[in-house]
């Protein structure tokens, strides 16, 4: 069973640059998270991806936890 995507107002979405700034990473990191399927864009404005901040923060937390686990190993 598939669910319909939730409607998110465009004002609640941020660009790649804004997402990177909020997560304290560079924009290339946001693009890498998308490539690795750690983060899914919630929309588009022209050719640019738009993201929900809560998704960005979740990807950032998951990535940091993975790095911490590898550092302890």
HELIX and SHEET records of a PDB file:
HELIX    1   1 UNK A   10  UNK A   12  5                                   3    
HELIX    2   2 UNK A   16  UNK A   23  1                                   8    
HELIX    3   3 UNK A   27  UNK A   35  1                                   9    
HELIX    4   4 UNK A   53  UNK A   72  1                                  20    
SHEET    1   A 3 UNK A  13  UNK A  15  0                                        
SHEET    2   A 3 UNK A  48  UNK A  52 -1                                        
SHEET    3   A 3 UNK A  43  UNK A  45 -1                                        
END                                                                             
